[in-house]
């Protein structure tokens, strides 16, 4: 592929501003009862009105972030406010823990069993405080952040089904989300907290979860960082590992640690080698480190966010280091992603393809796909290519 | 397909006795530490040693049932005992609730959050008591049965994540398993209990879970039997509905209720019409009653048990009524199942195919596939075709 960074920057910018954001602006906002519809079919029609807290908070985050970082469009702030007000009113139980889902009008459906609801609330309200300039969202953000800190060693509380002691597990998701969250909350936290969390995360992820022989990221390890031989212990989630690596690149770059930047790129390249489907193209969703059958029946499917996080990691890796392998892989992923996931006819991207790359679920949004990975990735890739263009 | 019932009876008998049971006899028994390995690759090699309580109990049930109903082979009783002794020693917590999984040596891994572990324990130990002639397994069976009765209105206890009141749900699984279980425990229960449970189940399933317009079985309904419009409320699980219908046929037949037998067949035929993949053949795993995207990414996969339960329902329906539609569908399902799932090279059947019928997971057993659906179905189909042969 030609290295026309200007054209690439334009492609991402155009997709973000003229395709993806309009899709959500037009179809997803529940102006009547507050919050957002995320279950949207290919054309944007609402097929289910339940409100899933991850996606509600992520959409507040997206519109607040773009308002604050890109352009202060009043429409975007209004959309963010429509979610933030609904969530502040209905999203939490009496102890301030965030529910997992609500019905359309805000009645709780699923209990606060999931710490990531609180993570995404902290991210959303931190950015919404910045965007709106109001005080109250800061309080909501800090309360959610403290929930995460309090619950991080037992994220599921009494909903946790693991029997204590037999085979204790630490999951990659926890340090990753904590690092991401701390970066998002930076302006609200004392600077020592920031430095301490970031340094602990890089250390933990790159020592315990990274397997130095295979250079793969494991999803679950024992408390001492060793591997264990079970479905969970053998699990590789390529998209998650790659997303983790661009967080690490970003953190390492801030700290001027080019060795860590390069190590994170090495891991991205190893994961891509391991997870690329040589027969049909695209990256697998779940894999077993030893090549055994996974317990996830959806293991061979091609998911939008896995490919988008890879585009971010590769464009960022190339922007930071100029390594040729980043460009080669970027090209491969770019061709696959833009030709399989984008939907020029109705806007937004498809989310779920089968192994062969055919559409598996004809939706643009659902219980887990909302207004988040695609706009975030489009924005970040656009930034990388602008930087590359400026420096070339 | 030719109606050669003798040949069909022989086919099923031969597969059961000379293919499937030898596979499990050879590869799955953990003679060293007790219980069974169920994670077996295509050739029967063990790829994971964790012990999942559903599958452990189901294998005790299978070998006990065949010993008791088919032939008192000492080997089969030994295999059943190897599981029953292991489970009696390690399977339950201090309150007598059944764990979900154990490690190889019997240490608990996952807590007793799942009432079906107790169901399968009751079935297993009831049959093992009959097979072994011993007293103690009766106690184990009755204790598990009482757990089920005690927990059936809140099967997940404090692990239940549903917020009370907003949208209460009743699931088809609970009455179905209770009916099946009660039939299995018949010899241990007072006859009024039996009659009462069976009659309540037929009533509940055919009134509340059956949608009279579409003639489809819904997985979840409101407490008053009405439908609700959410992912759970729209969910159709074709294999589960069809399995439920042969339970109902079996119960209705015992009670001489030919109207209910025919109604159950009508439902089977409707589900097959709805769930048959006209493009690639086979039955879908999950569907949305309104045709919306499902939340299950594995919705379009073709699973062994779905097709096996259909073979049982259709051969039973044909045997009981001689309805031509049963035979037509039986033929279609027979051709699909025997040509896609059976593995003449290494024995046993594949479990998980993609939509096109290609093998998705190259395993013969795993976390959810063990020695149960296939041998049970082979045995039941064999019996139907023997009866048809005798009467023709």
HADDOCK unambig.tbl for C-alpha pairs under 7 A between the chains (distance, minus, plus):
assign (segid A and resid 47 and name CA) (segid B and resid 292 and name CA) 6.81 0.50 0.50
assign (segid A and resid 48 and name CA) (segid B and resid 230 and name CA) 6.33 0.50 0.50
assign (segid A and resid 107 and name CA) (segid B and resid 166 and name CA) 6.56 0.50 0.50
assign (segid A and resid 108 and name CA) (segid B and resid 163 and name CA) 6.27 0.50 0.50
assign (segid A and resid 108 and name CA) (segid B and resid 166 and name CA) 6.70 0.50 0.50
assign (segid A and resid 109 and name CA) (segid B and resid 162 and name CA) 6.03 0.50 0.50
assign (segid A and resid 109 and name CA) (segid B and resid 163 and name CA) 5.08 0.50 0.50
assign (segid A and resid 109 and name CA) (segid B and resid 166 and name CA) 6.14 0.50 0.50
assign (segid A and resid 109 and name CA) (segid B and resid 167 and name CA) 6.91 0.50 0.50
assign (segid A and resid 110 and name CA) (segid B and resid 161 and name CA) 5.57 0.50 0.50
assign (segid A and resid 110 and name CA) (segid B and resid 162 and name CA) 4.69 0.50 0.50
assign (segid A and resid 110 and name CA) (segid B and resid 163 and name CA) 5.12 0.50 0.50
assign (segid A and resid 111 and name CA) (segid B and resid 161 and name CA) 5.22 0.50 0.50
assign (segid A and resid 111 and name CA) (segid B and resid 162 and name CA) 6.08 0.50 0.50
assign (segid A and resid 111 and name CA) (segid B and resid 163 and name CA) 5.53 0.50 0.50
assign (segid A and resid 113 and name CA) (segid B and resid 161 and name CA) 6.95 0.50 0.50
assign (segid A and resid 159 and name CA) (segid B and resid 159 and name CA) 4.87 0.50 0.50
assign (segid A and resid 161 and name CA) (segid B and resid 110 and name CA) 5.58 0.50 0.50
assign (segid A and resid 161 and name CA) (segid B and resid 111 and name CA) 5.20 0.50 0.50
assign (segid A and resid 161 and name CA) (segid B and resid 113 and name CA) 6.95 0.50 0.50
assign (segid A and resid 162 and name CA) (segid B and resid 109 and name CA) 6.03 0.50 0.50
assign (segid A and resid 162 and name CA) (segid B and resid 110 and name CA) 4.70 0.50 0.50
assign (segid A and resid 162 and name CA) (segid B and resid 111 and name CA) 6.07 0.50 0.50
assign (segid A and resid 163 and name CA) (segid B and resid 108 and name CA) 6.25 0.50 0.50
assign (segid A and resid 163 and name CA) (segid B and resid 109 and name CA) 5.07 0.50 0.50
assign (segid A and resid 163 and name CA) (segid B and resid 110 and name CA) 5.12 0.50 0.50
assign (segid A and resid 163 and name CA) (segid B and resid 111 and name CA) 5.51 0.50 0.50
assign (segid A and resid 166 and name CA) (segid B and resid 107 and name CA) 6.55 0.50 0.50
assign (segid A and resid 166 and name CA) (segid B and resid 108 and name CA) 6.70 0.50 0.50
assign (segid A and resid 166 and name CA) (segid B and resid 109 and name CA) 6.15 0.50 0.50
assign (segid A and resid 167 and name CA) (segid B and resid 109 and name CA) 6.90 0.50 0.50
assign (segid A and resid 230 and name CA) (segid B and resid 48 and name CA) 6.34 0.50 0.50
assign (segid A and resid 292 and name CA) (segid B and resid 47 and name CA) 6.81 0.50 0.50
assign (segid A and resid 293 and name CA) (segid B and resid 361 and name CA) 5.84 0.50 0.50
assign (segid A and resid 293 and name CA) (segid B and resid 362 and name CA) 6.70 0.50 0.50
assign (segid A and resid 293 and name CA) (segid B and resid 363 and name CA) 6.82 0.50 0.50
assign (segid A and resid 295 and name CA) (segid B and resid 367 and name CA) 6.97 0.50 0.50
assign (segid A and resid 297 and name CA) (segid B and resid 298 and name CA) 6.12 0.50 0.50
assign (segid A and resid 298 and name CA) (segid B and resid 297 and name CA) 6.11 0.50 0.50
assign (segid A and resid 298 and name CA) (segid B and resid 298 and name CA) 5.71 0.50 0.50
assign (segid A and resid 361 and name CA) (segid B and resid 293 and name CA) 5.84 0.50 0.50
assign (segid A and resid 362 and name CA) (segid B and resid 293 and name CA) 6.71 0.50 0.50
assign (segid A and resid 363 and name CA) (segid B and resid 293 and name CA) 6.83 0.50 0.50
assign (segid A and resid 367 and name CA) (segid B and resid 295 and name CA) 6.96 0.50 0.50
